[in-house]
């Protein structure tokens, strides 16, 4: 027989009397507060042909517009671009072209779609013999990847081709701030995206962008409905636009930005003031333009040198001459 301490509470009694706390009860978030990530796997394989049927080669030319300039920077072992970070490159056509044109470049490709990453890896490996050793793929969310500041190197090049239009303005602001921590002075950010031009093409561009968002909402579940202001986000993060090219009647833009950390920006110094005027009595050649005459002081009465009133008339005698 097992001895029992009568003063100790029975374990089953303790379990019955202990009520669950508020932190122990799982709280279900409303459906409207849950962010549903889009799924680009269904359009991974047909995406290239969908793009060609809709825009021809306009989007491809927009992506590759600055590729020759980047290739010139990576033409030798002393290249200025060694590490590149690519977000949402889709099936990897630009990644393959970049690795083929830059044999000394290492790249990190980040995408939320496993099917897109598989196509990117296959196309990049076929583009150059050493691409397999220079490419690292990451199945991750772009915001979460950029927020991790410890496990990734400083990048010389950031590439976002037709990717920023999948973000809201707060998400783009956060992404730009976090990527600034992965950048170093003169890090380049290459982007291409849709834009709403001014003039007669404004309404057709708005209709086109709205129809594209509707199509991607039906095909992938993308919930974004408007283009974010990437210029404001990049400028606030410390990037400066150094090159820009518009195409397709101004509805496409390819831009190149450079990172300038705030510590490297020139501070205000007294030397930036305008030079002081030379003293009047300093030695030197006479001034060909003489100084203007000083203005006359304000007088309570009109200046006698300018205003000459008529002399007063003599007083008239109103007395009768007969009484004199």
Secondary structure, DSSP 4 states (H G I P E B T S, - for coil): -----TTSPPHHHHHHH-PPPGGGSPPPPPGGGS------GGGTTTHHHHHHHHHTTHHHHHHTTTHHHHHHHTSSTT-S--EEEEE--TT-HHHHHHHHH-TT-EEEEEES-HHHHHHHHHHHHHH-TTHHHHEEEEES-HHHHHH--SSS--EEEEEEES-GGGS-HHHHHHHHHHHHHHEEEEEEEEEEEE---SSTHHHHHHHHHHHHHHHHHHHH-----S---HHHHHHHTTEEEEEEEEETTTTEEEEEEEE--GGGSPPP-GGGSPPPPPPTTSSSSPPSSPPPPPPPPP-SS--TTT--PPPPPPPP--S-GGG-
